[in-house]
C-alpha cells in the first residue's frame, strides 16, 4: 500500500483526556461558576504544593505567565532579558510584553540548551533577568544560570513533572512559569501559571492578570484562567505521574528501536520527562520530516524559527545547527501500541 491507502496520519501531538476531565468540567458547568473562581484557587494551591513553592498565580496562557513573572522582577523598559536563541517566539513575545528587550544567547548544538559562555558575553549593565528553558522536558540546572548574577526565571512550559537534584523544576529559581496549552504535559486547553517563593512577584502577577482594577504603570490585562480550564488542570495534575511514566517508557522503547540509525538521540538527563522525542539527523531536517510524513507518521521541526531568525539577528551557529538537524516525532501518553509501532517503522524506513 502507498501512503494514501495506509492509515490516518499519526498526529505529532495530542492531549490525553478521559472521563475524569469530562466529569470535572461538567461539575463546573452545573455550578454556573465558569469564570475564575474556586477551581482556579484550588488548582493554584495544588500546583504550588506539587512544585514546592509558596505562591502560584494562574493565568490565561504561559506567555502571560512569563511576562508577569518578568515584570514582577522589574524587567521592563530600558532593561534586557537573556533568552536561548533556540526557542519558540512566545518567549521573546513575553519579554516584549513585559516592556524589556529580549537578548538571544546561542545554544549547545547537541542539546539546544543555552550556551552559558555566550550568555555571559551578552550580559550588560541593562540585563535584568535570564530565562532558563527546560527544553523538550529535559531539565537544566538553574544553578548554572546564577553565574550571571541576575534573577533566574525557569521556563517549565515543556517540563512539568521533571526534577533536578531530586527537586521539581520550578522550585529552583526566583520564579517559574508553566504552560497548559492543549498539547503540553498538562492540558487545560489554554492557560499558564507563575510559581514563585517571592510574594512581591506573586502580588504583581495577580494584579496584572486583572483588567477591572485601577490602572498602574506596568499595565493591567484580562489574562485570567477560567474555572473550566482549572477543573481540567486539576484532573490532569492527578494523572501526571502516569503521564511521565508513559513518556519515559516510550522514550526507552524508541531509544532501543533507533539505536542502529544514522541519527543521534539527544542526550538524556536525570529527571527527563520527554515532552518531545528529538533525533539529530545528519542531513537536512526538513527533508527527514518529509520522508517520515510520507510514511504515515507526523514529524516536525521542534523549533521551526529560532529567535535569532524571527528577530532578524546575525547568525547563531548553535541555534542554526539545531534548526538544520533536529527532528521531533510523536510521543505522548495516548499513543497506542499500534501507533508506536507505526512511528518506529516510519522513522526506520525514512532514516535507515
C-alpha positions in Angstrom: 0.0 0.0 0.0 1.1 3.6 -0.6 0.6 6.3 1.9 -2.9 7.2 0.6 -4.0 3.7 1.5 -2.3 3.0 4.7 -3.8 4.9 7.6 -4.8 8.2 9.2 -1.6 10.2 9.8 -0.5 9.7 13.4 -0.5 13.2 15.0 2.7 14.8 16.3 0.9 15.8 19.5 -2.5 15.4 21.1 -4.0 15.8 24.6 -4.6 12.8 26.8 -8.1 13.3 28.1 -10.6 10.9 29.7 -13.8 10.7 31.8 -12.1 12.4 34.8 -11.7 15.6 32.8 -15.3 15.4 31.5 -16.7 14.9 35.0 -14.7 17.8 36.4 -15.8 20.2 33.6 -19.4 19.0 33.9 -19.4 19.8 37.7 -18.2 23.3 36.9 -20.9 23.8 34.3 -23.6 22.6 36.6 -22.3 25.0 39.3 -22.7 28.0 37.0 -19.3 29.4 38.1 -17.4 29.2 34.9 -15.1 32.3 35.2 -12.2 32.5 37.6 -13.3 31.2 41.0 -12.8 28.4 43.5 -11.4 25.9 40.9 -8.7 28.3 39.9 -7.8 28.9 43.6 -7.7 25.1 44.2 -5.5 24.5 41.1 -3.1 27.2 42.3 -2.8 25.6 45.7 -2.3 22.1 44.3 0.4 23.2 41.8 2.2 25.2 44.5 2.2 22.1 46.7 3.3 19.8 43.9 6.2 22.0 42.9 7.1 23.0 46.5 6.8 26.8 46.4 4.7 29.2 48.4 2.9 31.2 45.7 1.1 30.2 42.5 -0.8 32.5 40.1 -2.9 31.1 37.3 -3.1 33.0 34.0 -4.7 32.7 30.6 -1.5 31.5 28.9 2.1 30.6 29.5 3.1 33.7 27.6 1.2 35.9 30.0 2.7 34.0 33.0 6.3 34.7 31.7 5.5 38.3 31.0 4.1 38.8 34.5 6.9 37.0 36.2 9.5 39.2 34.4 7.5 42.3 35.3 7.5 41.2 38.9 11.3 41.0 38.8 11.4 44.6 37.4 12.2 43.6 33.9 10.7 46.5 32.0 11.5 49.4 29.7 15.2 50.0 29.4 16.2 46.5 30.6 17.2 43.3 28.9 16.4 39.7 29.4 18.7 36.9 28.1 16.9 34.0 26.5 18.0 31.0 24.5 18.1 31.5 20.7 16.6 28.1 20.1 13.1 28.6 21.5 9.7 29.5 20.1 8.7 33.2 19.6 6.4 33.1 22.6 9.4 33.6 24.9 10.5 36.8 23.1 6.9 38.0 22.9 6.6 37.6 26.7 9.8 39.7 27.2 8.4 42.3 24.9 5.1 42.3 26.7 6.9 43.0 29.9 8.5 46.0 28.2 12.0 44.6 28.2 14.3 43.7 25.2 15.0 40.0 24.5 18.7 39.2 24.0 19.1 35.7 22.5 22.2 33.7 23.5 23.4 30.9 21.4 22.8 27.2 22.4 24.7 23.9 22.6 24.2 22.3 19.2 23.9 18.8 20.8 21.1 19.7 23.3 19.6 23.0 22.2 20.2 24.4 25.8 21.7 27.8 26.4 25.5 28.2 25.9 26.4 29.8 29.2 29.7 31.3 27.9 27.8 33.0 25.1 25.2 34.2 27.6 27.9 35.7 29.8 29.3 37.5 26.8 25.9 39.1 26.1 25.3 40.3 29.6 25.3 44.1 30.1 24.5 46.5 32.9 21.0 46.5 31.4 20.5 42.8 32.0 17.7 42.2 34.5 16.9 38.5 34.2 17.7 35.3 32.4 15.2 32.7 31.2 16.3 29.0 31.8 14.3 26.8 29.5 13.8 23.1 30.3 13.8 22.3 26.6 11.8 19.3 25.4 11.2 18.2 29.1 15.0 17.8 29.6 15.7 19.6 32.9 18.6 22.1 33.2 20.2 23.1 36.5 19.3 26.7 37.1 22.3 26.9 39.4 24.5 27.3 36.3 22.5 30.4 35.3 23.1 32.1 38.6 26.7 32.8 37.4 25.0 35.7 35.5 24.2 37.3 38.9 20.7 38.3 37.8 17.3 36.7 38.7 16.6 33.4 37.0 13.1 32.5 35.6 12.6 28.9 34.9 10.5 28.2 31.8 8.8 24.9 32.6 6.3 25.0 29.8 7.6 21.6 28.5 8.8 20.1 31.7 6.1 19.9 34.5 7.0 16.7 36.4 10.7 16.9 35.7 13.2 17.0 38.6 16.7 18.4 39.1 18.8 17.1 42.0 15.7 15.5 43.4 13.7 18.8 43.4 10.9 19.6 41.0 11.6 22.0 38.2 10.1 25.3 39.1 11.3 25.3 42.7 14.9 26.3 42.0 14.8 29.9 41.0 13.3 33.4 41.6 10.2 32.5 39.6 9.0 29.8 37.3 6.3 29.6 34.6 4.2 26.8 33.3 2.0 26.3 30.2 -1.1 24.2 30.0 -1.7 24.5 26.3 -3.7 21.7 24.6 -0.6 19.6 23.8 1.6 20.4 26.8 2.4 17.9 29.7 -0.8 19.0 31.4 -3.7 20.3 29.3 -6.3 22.9 30.1 -6.8 24.0 26.5 -5.2 27.3 27.2 -3.6 28.5 30.4 -0.4 29.1 32.3 0.8 29.7 35.8 3.5 31.7 37.7 5.1 29.9 40.7 7.4 31.7 43.0 8.7 31.9 46.5 8.7 35.7 46.2 5.5 37.4 47.5 6.2 40.5 45.5 6.4 38.7 42.2 3.1 36.8 43.0 1.4 40.0 44.0 2.4 41.8 40.8 1.3 38.8 38.7 -2.1 38.7 40.4 -2.6 42.4 39.8 -1.5 42.3 36.2 -3.9 39.5 35.2 -6.9 41.6 36.3 -8.4 44.2 33.9 -11.1 45.6 36.2 -8.9 47.2 38.8 -7.3 50.7 38.8 -4.6 51.2 36.2 -1.0 51.0 37.1 2.3 51.9 35.3 3.1 48.2 34.5 -0.4 47.7 32.9 -3.4 45.6 33.6 -4.6 42.7 31.4 -7.5 40.4 31.1 -5.4 37.2 31.4 -7.3 35.1 33.9 -7.8 31.4 33.9 -11.4 30.1 33.9 -12.7 27.6 36.4 -13.5 25.3 33.4 -9.8 25.2 32.5 -8.7 24.9 36.1 -11.0 21.9 36.6 -9.3 20.1 33.7 -5.9 21.1 35.1 -6.7 19.6 38.5 -7.8 16.3 36.9 -4.7 16.3 34.7 -2.4 17.0 37.6 -3.6 13.9 39.4 -2.6 11.9 36.3 0.8 13.5 36.0 2.9 10.6 37.4 1.3 8.2 35.0 1.8 10.6 32.1 5.5 10.9 33.0 5.9 7.1 33.3 4.3 6.6 29.9 6.5 9.1 28.2 9.7 7.6 29.7 8.6 4.1 28.7 8.0 5.3 25.1 11.4 7.1 25.1 13.1 3.9 26.2 11.4 1.9 23.5 12.3 4.5 20.9 15.9 4.5 22.1 16.2 0.8 21.6 14.5 0.8 18.3 16.6 3.6 16.8 20.0 2.5 18.1 21.2 1.4 14.7 20.0 4.5 12.8 22.4 7.1 11.2 20.8 9.6 13.5 21.6 10.6 17.1 19.2 10.6 20.0 19.6 13.8 22.0 21.5 13.3 25.3 19.4 12.2 28.2 19.5 13.7 31.7 18.2 12.6 35.1 14.6 13.7 35.6 13.8 14.0 31.9 10.0 13.8 31.2 10.2 13.6 27.3 7.7 16.2 26.3 9.4 15.8 22.9 11.5 12.9 21.5 14.1 14.5 19.3 16.5 13.0 16.8 19.6 14.7 15.4 19.8 13.7 11.7 23.0 14.0 9.8 21.3 15.6 6.8 18.6 18.3 6.4 15.8 18.1 9.0 13.2 19.4 6.5 13.9 16.5 4.2 13.9 14.0 7.1 10.5 15.3 8.2 9.1 14.9 4.7 10.4 11.4 4.4 8.8 10.4 7.8 5.5 12.0 6.9 5.4 10.3 3.6 5.3 7.0 5.6 2.2 7.9 7.6 3.6 9.3 10.9 3.8 13.0 11.7 7.2 14.6 12.3 8.1 18.2 12.9 10.9 20.7 13.4 10.7 21.2 17.2 11.6 24.9 16.7 10.8 25.9 13.1 12.1 29.5 13.5 14.7 30.1 16.2 14.6 33.6 17.8 17.6 35.0 16.0 15.8 34.2 12.8 12.5 35.6 14.0 14.2 38.8 15.2 16.4 39.2 12.1 19.6 38.9 14.1 23.0 37.8 12.7 23.8 34.1 12.6 23.9 31.9 15.8 25.8 28.7 14.8 24.4 26.6 17.6 20.8 27.5 17.0 21.4 27.2 13.3 22.7 23.7 13.7 19.6 22.7 15.8 17.3 24.1 13.3 19.0 22.2 10.5 19.3 18.8 12.2 16.7 18.4 14.9 13.5 16.3 14.1 10.7 15.6 16.6 8.5 12.6 16.4 5.2 11.7 18.2 5.5 10.8 21.9 2.6 11.2 24.3 0.6 9.0 26.8 -2.3 8.3 24.4 0.0 7.0 21.7 -1.3 3.5 21.2 0.9 0.4 20.8 -0.1 0.1 17.1 0.7 3.8 16.6 4.0 3.4 18.3 5.0 0.5 16.0 3.9 2.6 13.0 6.1 5.5 14.2 9.1 3.2 14.6 8.5 1.7 11.2 8.2 5.1 9.5 11.3 6.6 11.2 13.4 3.5 10.5 12.4 3.4 6.8 12.9 7.2 6.4 16.2 7.4 8.2 17.7 4.0 8.0 
